[in-house]
Amino acid sequence: MDMQKKLKLYYLIAIGLTILVIDQFSANGDRYGRYLEERINDEEVSNTGSKDIYAVINTPKMGTGGLTGTITVGCRDTESNVRQLATFDCPHGHKAIRTHSFDVGFNAVEEHRKDNPAGKCLIVTAIRSPATWFASFFAETLGCNMEDWPSEEALLIKFRAFIQNSSAIQISRAIPGLLNEFGDGSLQEQFEIMDAHGGYSLLGPAPPQSTVAGCKLLFLRMEQSDHWPAIFKKVDQTIDCRRGIAKTELCPNLNERMKIIKDYELTIAEKNRIYEIGNKDVKDWFDAYGYTTQNLLNDQVIAQRK
């Protein structure tokens, strides 16, 4: 075989090998692209195509801002046509919602799960002591405008009038319905679990007869919020906990006035009155924290507040 024929043969072999390499690379690239599409924060999306949902269904002034920020990293707000419901679209079509209403939240989760029965479903809620909640809720009603706040002299008078007229009904908006749906006992029983786990309880999956069958409920206690980053990672490796912005950070011009109500400790008479007129949920809340009696958890809450 002369040199010219050898060169032609070499060229043909080289071209053939190049085509094979390119073809293989293209096939691998397509497979890798599909693989990436099927990943969300290092977790595979269900083979059924079902999308995940994360829901904050929470009592007002019990860490809602931080919890919402935690489950909506990388998400964008979307328009909601449901009153009291905030909705977010997240990467890979997954969804996040936030509400203070058990009924609104469960309806939204149920609607999503109809088309995504195999997707991950995590509901998050939290609780805090009455010792700090009343001041926080009262401050929220006044906003951040200094002109809307009473003078320092009149502030305690108005705060005590607020307490006098309060039945603390807000505690009934989320937690009781959640615990009932997941069938996991009383609030005091949940506190025993939280005590053993460092401030949280993980309930579920919800039973088949539930409207949110297969969902899990993460129940957190605000007094152990410093543990929340580790708790979220333990429950779901894809979640990075975000700290909520405190009222004192949002309204630094009102720090002195907020300190007045924050430092106020309800009298025994004020506590007992709310307990007596409150519904079963209020009584369970007070009892779990020992708020009308002395117990270790309530002492710790009061010490942290000071």
N, C-alpha and C positions, 0 to 999 in steps of 0.2 A: 504494500500500500504506500503510494507516494505521499510526500509531506502535505500537499494541498488537501488530499482526501482525509488525512488524519486531522488536520485543522478543522475541516467541516464537521467531522464526527464529534470532535471536542466541543465545538460551538453548539451543536444540536443537544449534546448531553447537558451542557451548562444551562442552556435555555430551558430544557425540560425540568431540571432540578430547581431552577428559579421559579418556574410556574408552580411546581409542587409546594415549595416553601411558602409562596404568597398565598396559595389556596388554603394551606393548613393554617397559616397565621390569621387569614380572614375568618375561617371557621371557628378558631379559638377565640378570636376577638368578639365574634357574634355571641358565642357561649358566655364569654366573660361579661359582655354588655347585658345579656339577659340575667346573669347572676347578680350583677349590681342592681338591676331593676328590682330584683326580688329581695333586696336587703333594705332594712330600715334600721339605722343605728346598730348594725351588727346582728340583727335578728331577722330570720327569714319570714317573709310574708306567707300566709297560709296558701297552700297549693290550690285552694278553692277560689282564690282571689279575694277573699274576705278582708276587709280593712278594719283596723283597730279603732277603738273609741276610748277616750279618757274623759271622765266627767267629775267636776267639782260640784257636789251638791251639799251646800254648807250653810250653817247658821250665820246671820250677819255678825260681823265683828269677831269672827273666830278664825282668823288667818286666811280669809278667802283670797286676798290679793296675792299673797305669796304662793298659795297652792295653785292658783290659776296661772301665775307666771311660770311655775314649775312644769305644768303639763302642756304649756303652749310655746315652748322654745322652738323657734323656726316656723311657727304658724302665723297665719294672718287672720285678722278679724273678718267676719263675713256678716252680711245683713241677715238679721233674724226677724222673722215675721211672727214670732211668739213672744208675748209679753213676759218679762222676767227671765229671759233666756239669752245668754251670749253664746255665739257659735264661732268656731275657728276651723279653718281648713289647714291641714298640716301636710308635711311631705308624704308622698306616695298615696295620697287620697285619704289618709287617716283623718279622724275628726276629734275635736275637743269641744266640750261645752262647760258652761258655768251658770249656776242658778242658786238662789236661796230657797227654792221651792221643791220639795220632794216630788210632788205630782208632775210639775213641769219637767224636772230632770228625768224622771222615769219614763215619761212619754217620749222624750227625745231619744233616750237610750234604746227604748223598745223599737222605735221607728228605724233607727240605724241598724239594729240587730236583725230586723226582718230580711234585709238584703246582705247582711254580713254575719251570719250565725257562727262562723268559725273564727272570726277575728278576736283579738284580745280585747277584753273589756275590764277596765279598772275604774271604780268609783272611789272618790276620796272625800272624806269629811273630817272635821276636827271639832274639838270642844275645849273650852277654857273655863276657868273658875269664875263664879259670880263676883268674887272679890275684886276682879279686874274688869269684868265685862260691863258692868253698869256705867262706869266712868267712860269707857271706850265708846259705848253706844251713844251716850249723851253727847260726847264731843263730836261724834259723827253727825248728829242732827243739827249742830251749829255751823259746821263747815269750817273754812279757813279764813273767812273774812272777819277781821277784828271788830268791825262795826256790828256784826251779828251776835257777838258775845256780850254777856252782861259785864259790868265792871267787876273788878276783883272783890269789892265789898258785897255785891249782889249775887255773885256767882254761886256760892254755896247755898244761898236761899233758893235759887232757881233749881240747882241740882237736887236738893232735898225734896222740892216739890215734884220734880220728875220721878224720883224714887217713890214718893208717896202715891203717885198715880200709876205706877208700873205694875203690871201683872207678869212681866217677863215672858209674854206669850211667844216671843220669837224663838225660844228654845224648842217649840213644837213644830217648827216649819220643815225641819230636815231629819234630824237624828232619830226621833221615834219611828218614823216611817221606814227609814233605812234598817234599823235594828229589827223591826217587825218583818220586813221583807226577807231579810237574811236569816230570820228565825234563831237568833243567837242571844236570847236572854235579855236581862235587864241592864241598865246602865251601870249599876254597881258591880254586876258580874263582869262586864267589859273592863271596868277599872281594875279588877283583880288580874285580868289577863295583861293589861297595860303595865301594871306594877311588875309583873314577872318578865315582861319583854322590853322594859326601858321606855315606855310611853306610847306603845301602839298595839293595835289588834288587827289581824288580817282575817276577815270573814269570807266565807264562801268556798267554792263557787255557789251562787244562788241556785236553789233547787229547780228541777224541771218545770214545776208548776208556776214558777215566778215569771213575771213579765220580762225580767232581765236574766233569765236562766243562763248559767255559765259565767256571769260576771263575778268579780271579786270586789270586796269593800275594804279599803284601807282606812281605819279609824285611828286618828292621831290625837294626842293630848298636847295642847299648846305649851304647857309648863315644861315639856321636854323637847321643845322645838330645836334645841341645839343638836339633838340626835337625828333630826329629820333627814339630813343628807345621807347618812348611813342607812337609815330605815328605807328610804326610797331605793337606794342601790340594792338593798337586800330583796326588796319586793320586785323591782324591775330595773335591770341593769341599764336600760336605755334612758332612764330619767335622771336628770341632774337637778337637784333641788335648788330653788331660787328663794332668797329671803325677801319677804314683803317689805314695803316701805312704811315705816312707822308714821303715825300722825304727827309726831314731833318733828320728823324730817320733812313732811309735806308742808307743815305750818310752823316753821321755826319762830315766827313772830309771836306765837301763842304759847310758847313753852311754859312761861310762868303761870299763865291761867290754867293750862292743862294740868300742871303739877298740883294745883289746889284741889281739883276734883280727883286726881289720881291718888293723892295722899289721904283722901277722906275715907274713913272706915265706917260702914253702915252700923248703926246702933242695933242692939239686940231687938229692940221694938220694930225697927224698920225691916230687919231680916224676917222676923216672925210674921209681920203683916204680909209681906210678899209670899211667904211660904203658905200662909193660911188661905189667901185669896187665889193663889196660883193653882193651875191644874195639876194633874198627876205628873206630867213631864217636868214641871218646875220643881215639884217635890223630889222627884228622882234626881234631878240635877243638883239641888242643894244637898241632898243626902249623900250623893256620891262624893262630893267635896267636903262633907261634914261642915257645911257653911253655917248652919244654925247651932252647931256644937263644935267642940274643939277636937280636931284630929291632926295627925301628923301632916297629911297632904295640905290641909288648909293652912296650917302654921307655915309650911314651906312657901306657899303662894304669897302669904302676907309678908314674909321675910324678903322674898324676891322683889315684891312691889316697892318695899322701902329701900 
